[in-house]
Amino acid sequence: MTARPLRIATVYSAEVFDDFKPSRMSILRWLRMSESLARAGHQVDIIINTPQGVVQRRDRLRFVPTSEVCWEDYDVLKLSCQRGFDTVRSQGAADHPCLVSRLANVVGDRDHTRGVHYTGVERAILWELQEQIRAKARLVVVGTEDEKQLWHDHFGPDPEVVVIPTGVDRTIPRPRKNPYAEFPEKIAVYVGNLRARRGEYRVGGKRVSLLGEQATNDLLQDRLNRLGRLLKEKNIRLCAVGPGRAMHLDPTAVTYLGFVDCESIWDYQYFADVGIALAFGPDHLYESSKIYNYLRGGLPVVSEASIANNFLIRETGMGLVSDFGDDRMMSEMIEAAVHRSWNTEATVRYLLSAHTWDHRAACYDRFLSALSLQWARQDSNLRPWDYESPALTS
């Protein structure tokens, strides 16, 4: 019996995207995984509100606005982040028989859970969404083994949880223009979300507007300011690039260059001398997606020890790892990194051999293949809700 291609809707946010060139990793991951699932042979609709309406992006891949969606026509709803589940819930589609939910970050049932930086109302909202995801999803996807363990500690083994990390682009644009050309110093760059973005969630039947991760935003700005002052003494300029609130960055210590879309960001990595990854605390359950992208662009990384995917630095030898919170150690490692030669070519080959978005999409194969094989056995006139989703062991 031959497996048939599945109709998959990928869902993140119901917000309006006037020009879909992501600057946030959560949105870029949504786009890249959708593209990879389409390349794998499935019919994929990205459920997204753009002024253009339905758009055929490429073979087997479309943009479809929420106003034109018939949720029952899809075999699988693949949800990006807790926000993706919140979106299908608001559309009345949370009871679809086959939800696959990729969480942004797993949280605990109380504040100050080890390794979790979300607190207060925001953590409580994310926890409530996790409880509903646990009840509705056929498969839950997280980014690290530590997140998987935290989920199991709270919810047990059902539904199954799998670890699928961030990926990298197989093809990236060539260098175009040096964004640091006016600066005479060596360049250390922090590329990433500075947090404190306002978003909306549904709580108790009402929409709640929330400024998220404010404490993390304060921490990142404070850390960047302190690092920037130390690096200035070493004739190294610290630049920050990315979305989020940056009003407390000290312009004498950090050069903030705003947020840049996914097509333009590569120049900010090509022409820098080292990339920086900062942890949110001495325990840090989550991966840092920026490490993947720094290395893909051939940029050495100085990271902090508690970040989950520092194994990439160890396996490539393309960077250094500092103790968490030790700004002086980190500044010294940054200074060492900008004056050292690195094996960029081997690093890029390693990433392309195992860590592309297509590799990540292939991690869904066990579930999707079981699903498509079972449904291929059914009468083709049946609709997705007429039969059971398969167990992953089938």
Backbone torsions as a table, in degrees:
resi	resn	phi	psi	omega
1	MET	NA	126.0	-179.6
2	THR	-88.2	132.7	176.0
3	ALA	-67.0	143.0	177.7
4	ARG	-100.9	152.1	174.5
5	PRO	-60.6	146.4	179.4
6	LEU	-98.6	152.4	169.6
7	ARG	-92.1	115.8	-174.7
8	ILE	-120.1	129.5	170.3
9	ALA	-104.1	128.3	175.6
10	THR	-105.2	135.2	-168.9
11	VAL	-134.1	133.8	171.9
12	TYR	-128.5	-81.5	-172.5
13	SER	-125.0	150.6	176.7
14	ALA	-89.1	4.8	179.0
15	GLU	-64.8	163.0	-179.7
16	VAL	-91.1	130.2	178.3
17	PHE	-110.5	104.8	-178.5
18	ASP	-68.9	-40.0	-178.4
19	ASP	-138.7	104.9	-168.8
20	PHE	-82.8	79.1	171.3
21	LYS	-127.4	91.7	-169.4
22	PRO	-59.6	141.8	170.6
23	SER	-115.0	-8.5	177.6
24	ARG	-107.3	141.6	-175.1
25	MET	-64.0	-35.0	-178.6
26	SER	-60.8	-37.8	179.9
27	ILE	-77.4	-39.6	178.6
28	LEU	-63.1	-40.8	178.2
29	ARG	-60.6	-41.6	177.4
30	TRP	-58.2	-48.1	-179.7
31	LEU	-65.3	-47.8	-175.0
32	ARG	-66.5	-40.1	178.5
33	MET	-67.1	-35.8	177.2
34	SER	-63.3	-45.1	178.7
35	GLU	-61.7	-41.4	-177.4
36	SER	-69.1	-38.8	177.0
37	LEU	-64.6	-34.6	176.0
38	ALA	-67.6	-42.0	176.9
39	ARG	-62.2	-28.1	178.8
40	ALA	-75.6	-4.8	173.8
41	GLY	111.9	-3.9	-179.6
42	HIS	-85.1	157.2	173.5
43	GLN	-88.9	114.0	-171.2
44	VAL	-119.0	127.7	171.1
45	ASP	-111.5	124.2	171.6
46	ILE	-87.0	114.4	-176.9
47	ILE	-83.2	103.0	-169.7
48	ILE	-148.0	138.9	-179.5
49	ASN	-93.8	104.8	175.0
50	THR	-125.0	157.4	-179.7
51	PRO	-62.4	-19.6	-175.7
52	GLN	-81.0	-10.9	-178.0
53	GLY	73.3	-140.4	179.9
54	VAL	-73.0	126.5	-178.8
55	VAL	-133.2	128.4	173.4
56	GLN	-82.1	106.8	-175.6
57	ARG	-77.2	-42.8	178.6
58	ARG	-167.1	-175.0	-178.6
59	ASP	-58.6	125.0	177.1
60	ARG	68.6	15.9	-178.7
61	LEU	-137.1	123.5	179.9
62	ARG	-129.6	156.3	160.9
63	PHE	-93.2	132.3	177.0
64	VAL	-134.6	124.1	179.1
65	PRO	-72.7	155.7	-177.8
66	THR	-59.4	-30.2	-178.4
67	SER	-67.1	-16.8	-176.5
68	GLU	-109.0	7.3	-173.7
69	VAL	-87.2	134.2	165.0
70	CYS	-111.1	98.7	-171.2
71	TRP	-60.2	-31.3	-177.0
72	GLU	-69.7	-14.8	-179.4
73	ASP	-77.2	-10.8	-175.9
74	TYR	-96.8	140.7	174.9
75	ASP	-73.0	-37.1	-175.5
76	VAL	-137.3	136.2	166.2
77	LEU	-105.9	114.5	178.7
78	LYS	-100.5	115.9	-170.3
79	LEU	-104.0	131.0	178.8
80	SER	-98.7	119.3	177.8
81	CYS	66.7	167.9	175.7
82	GLN	-57.9	-29.6	179.2
83	ARG	-61.8	-34.2	178.0
84	GLY	-62.7	-41.8	176.8
85	PHE	-66.0	-41.5	178.2
86	ASP	-58.3	-36.7	179.8
87	THR	-67.6	-48.6	-179.4
88	VAL	-68.1	-31.5	175.7
89	ARG	-62.6	-43.3	180.0
90	SER	-67.7	-22.1	178.7
91	GLN	-92.2	2.6	179.5
92	GLY	75.1	22.8	-175.5
93	ALA	-112.3	13.8	-176.3
94	ALA	-70.0	-14.0	177.9
95	ASP	-95.1	11.8	175.3
96	HIS	-55.0	140.2	-172.5
97	PRO	-70.4	-10.1	-178.0
98	CYS	-141.7	84.7	174.9
99	LEU	-98.5	131.4	170.8
100	VAL	-115.4	116.9	-171.2
101	SER	-115.4	115.3	175.2
102	ARG	-95.2	115.3	-177.0
103	LEU	-84.2	144.5	174.5
104	ALA	-69.3	-55.8	178.2
105	ASN	-147.1	133.9	174.3
106	VAL	-78.8	138.5	176.1
107	VAL	-119.2	163.9	177.0
108	GLY	-93.1	178.7	-176.4
109	ASP	-85.6	4.7	177.1
110	ARG	-152.1	161.5	177.1
111	ASP	-64.7	154.4	175.4
112	HIS	66.5	29.0	167.9
113	THR	-63.0	136.0	-176.4
114	ARG	-53.1	124.7	175.0
115	GLY	83.8	0.6	-178.0
116	VAL	-110.0	126.4	-176.4
117	HIS	-97.3	-5.3	177.7
118	TYR	-79.0	139.0	179.4
119	THR	-141.5	171.4	171.5
120	GLY	63.2	-143.9	-176.0
121	VAL	-61.1	-39.1	-178.8
122	GLU	-61.9	-47.0	178.4
123	ARG	-61.6	-41.8	-179.2
124	ALA	-62.3	-39.1	177.7
125	ILE	-65.4	-45.9	179.4
126	LEU	-63.4	-37.5	177.8
127	TRP	-64.4	-43.4	179.5
128	GLU	-62.5	-39.2	176.4
129	LEU	-65.3	-40.0	176.9
130	GLN	-60.2	-41.8	179.2
131	GLU	-60.1	-41.7	179.4
132	GLN	-70.9	-38.2	176.6
133	ILE	-61.2	-42.4	178.7
134	ARG	-57.9	-37.3	-178.0
135	ALA	-78.7	-25.3	-171.0
136	LYS	-107.9	-29.6	-168.6
137	ALA	-80.8	147.0	171.7
138	ARG	-84.2	-29.8	-178.1
139	LEU	-147.0	135.8	176.1
140	VAL	-114.4	134.7	-178.2
141	VAL	-119.9	132.7	178.9
142	VAL	-128.3	173.4	-173.5
143	GLY	-94.4	-22.1	-175.5
144	THR	-140.7	161.8	176.4
145	GLU	-65.0	-33.9	178.5
146	ASP	-64.6	-39.0	176.4
147	GLU	-65.7	-41.1	177.2
148	LYS	-59.4	-41.8	179.4
149	GLN	-65.5	-40.7	178.6
150	LEU	-63.0	-41.6	177.2
151	TRP	-61.0	-48.1	-179.9
152	HIS	-61.5	-37.0	178.9
153	ASP	-59.4	-34.2	-177.1
154	HIS	-93.9	-38.1	-168.3
155	PHE	-118.3	-8.5	-177.6
156	GLY	77.6	-164.9	-170.6
157	PRO	-87.6	-1.1	-174.0
158	ASP	-121.8	121.2	3.1
159	PRO	-75.8	167.9	179.3
160	GLU	-63.4	143.0	178.2
161	VAL	-117.3	131.0	177.1
162	VAL	-123.9	153.1	179.8
163	VAL	-99.8	118.3	175.3
164	ILE	-131.8	103.9	-175.6
165	PRO	-73.7	-178.2	173.1
166	THR	-65.5	156.3	177.1
167	GLY	-120.0	-177.3	177.2
168	VAL	-126.1	156.3	176.1
169	ASP	-70.9	135.1	176.0
170	ARG	-70.2	-40.4	-179.9
171	THR	-117.2	132.0	178.3
172	ILE	-129.4	156.2	-177.0
173	PRO	-68.1	155.7	175.2
174	ARG	-72.4	158.2	175.7
175	PRO	-58.0	141.6	-179.3
176	ARG	-119.9	-70.3	-174.9
177	LYS	-132.3	134.4	179.1
178	ASN	-75.0	110.7	-178.3
179	PRO	-74.2	-8.0	-179.4
180	TYR	-107.8	15.1	-171.2
181	ALA	-57.9	-29.2	-177.6
182	GLU	-79.2	-9.1	-175.2
183	PHE	-100.9	129.4	-178.9
184	PRO	-81.8	-16.9	-173.6
185	GLU	-81.0	167.3	164.1
186	LYS	-63.8	152.9	-174.3
187	ILE	-116.9	121.9	165.8
188	ALA	-104.6	133.0	-175.1
189	VAL	-126.0	140.0	169.6
190	TYR	-108.8	111.0	177.8
191	VAL	-108.0	113.8	-179.5
192	GLY	168.9	171.3	-178.6
193	ASN	-73.4	121.9	177.3
194	LEU	-82.0	-3.5	174.0
195	ARG	74.7	-168.7	-175.8
196	ALA	62.1	51.1	175.8
197	ARG	-102.2	137.9	-180.0
198	ARG	-80.6	131.8	178.0
199	GLY	-140.8	171.9	-179.0
200	GLU	-121.9	139.9	174.1
201	TYR	-133.9	160.8	176.1
202	ARG	-97.2	123.4	179.8
203	VAL	-129.4	121.0	-179.9
204	GLY	58.2	34.6	179.7
205	GLY	82.9	-2.5	-179.6
206	LYS	-115.6	153.3	176.4
207	ARG	-86.0	129.6	-178.8
208	VAL	-117.8	126.0	175.6
209	SER	-89.8	131.1	-171.0
210	LEU	-137.9	131.8	171.9
211	LEU	-89.3	104.8	-169.6
212	GLY	-85.0	152.9	171.2
213	GLU	53.4	42.6	-180.0
214	GLN	-64.1	-41.0	-179.4
215	ALA	-63.9	-38.3	178.1
216	THR	-66.1	-40.3	176.7
217	ASN	-59.0	-44.7	177.7
218	ASP	-62.0	-43.1	-178.9
219	LEU	-62.3	-46.6	-177.8
220	LEU	-62.9	-43.9	-179.5
221	GLN	-65.0	-40.9	179.1
222	ASP	-63.5	-45.1	-179.7
223	ARG	-63.3	-43.6	-179.8
224	LEU	-64.1	-39.7	177.6
225	ASN	-60.6	-45.5	-178.1
226	ARG	-67.2	-42.4	177.5
227	LEU	-64.2	-41.8	-178.6
228	GLY	-60.5	-38.6	178.9
229	ARG	-66.6	-41.0	178.3
230	LEU	-67.0	-39.7	-178.4
231	LEU	-71.1	-31.5	178.2
232	LYS	-59.2	-36.4	177.7
233	GLU	-65.5	-21.5	-178.7
234	LYS	-100.4	10.4	-178.6
235	ASN	61.2	39.4	174.3
236	ILE	-120.4	128.8	179.6
237	ARG	-92.5	128.4	175.0
238	LEU	-94.9	121.5	176.8
239	CYS	-112.8	145.9	175.9
240	ALA	-121.9	134.7	-178.5
241	VAL	-134.9	125.2	176.4
242	GLY	152.7	167.6	178.9
243	PRO	-75.3	172.6	179.7
244	GLY	109.8	174.8	-176.2
245	ARG	-85.0	128.2	-174.3
246	ALA	-127.5	19.0	-173.3
247	MET	-70.0	-16.1	-179.9
248	HIS	-101.2	6.5	172.5
249	LEU	-70.7	134.4	180.0
250	ASP	-80.4	111.7	-176.2
251	PRO	-65.2	-16.8	175.7
252	THR	-80.3	-14.1	-177.9
253	ALA	-113.0	-32.8	-175.0
254	VAL	-131.2	130.2	175.3
255	THR	-94.9	107.5	-178.9
256	TYR	-90.5	123.9	-174.0
257	LEU	-108.3	13.3	175.9
258	GLY	80.7	-171.1	179.0
259	PHE	-100.8	146.8	-172.9
260	VAL	-131.0	139.1	-177.2
261	ASP	-74.4	168.8	-171.4
262	CYS	-66.1	-19.8	179.1
263	GLU	-83.9	-26.8	-176.3
264	SER	-99.0	-15.2	-170.2
265	ILE	-66.3	-23.6	-173.0
266	TRP	-62.8	-34.1	178.5
267	ASP	-61.9	-30.5	-180.0
268	TYR	-72.4	-14.5	175.7
269	GLN	-101.1	-40.7	178.5
270	TYR	-56.5	-42.4	-170.2
271	PHE	-97.5	1.4	173.6
272	ALA	-85.7	170.5	179.8
273	ASP	-105.1	-24.4	177.8
274	VAL	-159.1	145.7	175.0
275	GLY	-105.7	148.0	-176.3
276	ILE	-115.4	135.9	172.7
277	ALA	-122.4	126.4	-178.1
278	LEU	-113.0	138.1	176.8
279	ALA	-87.1	162.3	178.8
280	PHE	-92.2	-3.7	180.0
281	GLY	174.6	176.4	179.7
282	PRO	-66.4	-22.4	168.8
283	ASP	-114.9	132.4	-172.5
284	HIS	-145.8	102.2	-173.8
285	LEU	-71.6	-19.2	-163.9
286	TYR	-102.6	155.8	174.4
287	GLU	-78.3	162.1	173.8
288	SER	-109.3	106.0	-176.1
289	SER	-64.0	-25.8	-178.9
290	LYS	-63.2	-27.6	178.8
291	ILE	-62.5	-42.3	176.7
292	TYR	-57.0	-46.9	-174.1
293	ASN	-74.0	-37.8	173.6
294	TYR	-55.1	-51.5	-176.2
295	LEU	-65.3	-38.0	178.1
296	ARG	-62.0	-33.3	177.8
297	GLY	-84.8	4.4	178.5
298	GLY	79.1	23.2	-176.3
299	LEU	-103.6	124.1	175.1
300	PRO	-63.8	155.5	-172.9
301	VAL	-123.5	138.1	164.1
302	VAL	-113.3	118.5	-173.4
303	SER	-121.8	174.7	177.1
304	GLU	-107.1	148.1	-165.5
305	ALA	-60.7	-26.4	-173.9
306	SER	-84.1	-5.3	-178.3
307	ILE	-73.2	133.9	-168.0
308	ALA	-65.7	-34.1	-174.1
309	ASN	-103.7	33.1	171.7
310	ASN	-65.9	-11.9	176.7
311	PHE	-57.3	-27.6	178.4
312	LEU	-63.9	-37.1	178.1
313	ILE	-69.3	-42.1	179.8
314	ARG	-65.8	-42.4	-175.8
315	GLU	-72.4	-29.8	179.2
316	THR	-93.8	-20.0	-172.5
317	GLY	66.3	22.1	-171.3
318	MET	-104.6	54.7	177.4
319	GLY	154.1	-170.1	-176.5
320	LEU	-137.7	154.6	-178.2
321	VAL	-123.4	124.1	-177.7
322	SER	-100.3	156.8	169.8
323	ASP	-61.2	146.5	179.3
324	PHE	-63.5	135.0	172.5
325	GLY	76.7	0.5	-179.6
326	ASP	-93.2	88.1	-175.0
327	ASP	-63.0	-37.1	-179.2
328	ARG	-67.1	-44.2	176.8
329	MET	-60.1	-43.6	-177.5
330	MET	-65.3	-41.5	179.7
331	SER	-63.9	-36.6	178.6
332	GLU	-68.7	-38.1	176.9
333	MET	-67.0	-38.6	177.1
334	ILE	-62.0	-43.8	178.1
335	GLU	-60.6	-43.0	178.6
336	ALA	-63.9	-40.2	-175.4
337	ALA	-66.9	-38.4	-175.7
338	VAL	-71.9	-15.6	-178.4
339	HIS	-107.9	11.6	-175.3
340	ARG	-114.2	150.0	174.6
341	SER	-87.3	142.8	-176.5
342	TRP	-128.6	153.1	-179.1
343	ASN	-88.2	77.0	-175.9
344	THR	-64.4	-43.2	-174.9
345	GLU	-60.4	-45.3	180.0
346	ALA	-65.5	-35.8	179.4
347	THR	-63.6	-46.0	-179.6
348	VAL	-64.9	-41.7	177.5
349	ARG	-59.3	-41.9	179.3
350	TYR	-61.3	-45.8	-179.1
351	LEU	-63.7	-41.5	-178.9
352	LEU	-70.5	-22.1	-179.6
353	SER	-79.0	-18.9	-171.2
354	ALA	-147.2	-10.3	-167.4
355	HIS	-130.0	23.0	177.4
356	THR	-78.2	167.5	176.4
357	TRP	-62.1	-32.7	176.7
358	ASP	-65.7	-36.5	173.1
359	HIS	-61.3	-40.2	-179.7
360	ARG	-68.1	-41.4	178.2
361	ALA	-62.2	-35.0	179.2
362	ALA	-63.9	-22.7	178.6
363	CYS	-66.4	-19.3	177.0
364	TYR	-83.8	-5.4	-169.9
365	ASP	-59.8	-39.6	-176.5
366	ARG	-59.7	-43.5	179.0
367	PHE	-71.1	-50.0	-174.9
368	LEU	-67.3	-36.6	178.9
369	SER	-66.1	-42.9	177.4
370	ALA	-61.4	-40.8	179.9
371	LEU	-63.9	-49.8	-175.6
372	SER	-69.1	-34.4	177.4
373	LEU	-65.5	-43.8	-179.9
374	GLN	-64.7	-42.1	-176.7
375	TRP	-73.5	-25.5	175.8
376	ALA	-66.6	-24.7	179.0
377	ARG	-77.2	-16.4	-175.6
378	GLN	-84.2	163.3	172.8
379	ASP	-58.5	127.2	-176.1
380	SER	-64.2	-13.7	178.1
381	ASN	-81.7	-12.0	178.2
382	LEU	-72.2	152.1	178.0
383	ARG	-97.3	164.5	-176.6
384	PRO	-56.0	-32.6	-176.9
385	TRP	-81.4	-0.1	-178.9
386	ASP	-87.2	-4.9	-178.8
387	TYR	-142.2	163.0	-176.2
388	GLU	-78.8	143.5	169.0
389	SER	-70.3	144.3	-175.2
390	PRO	-75.5	154.6	167.1
391	ALA	-70.0	150.8	-177.3
392	LEU	-68.2	-16.2	179.6
393	THR	-88.3	-3.0	-177.1
394	SER	-72.5	NA	NA
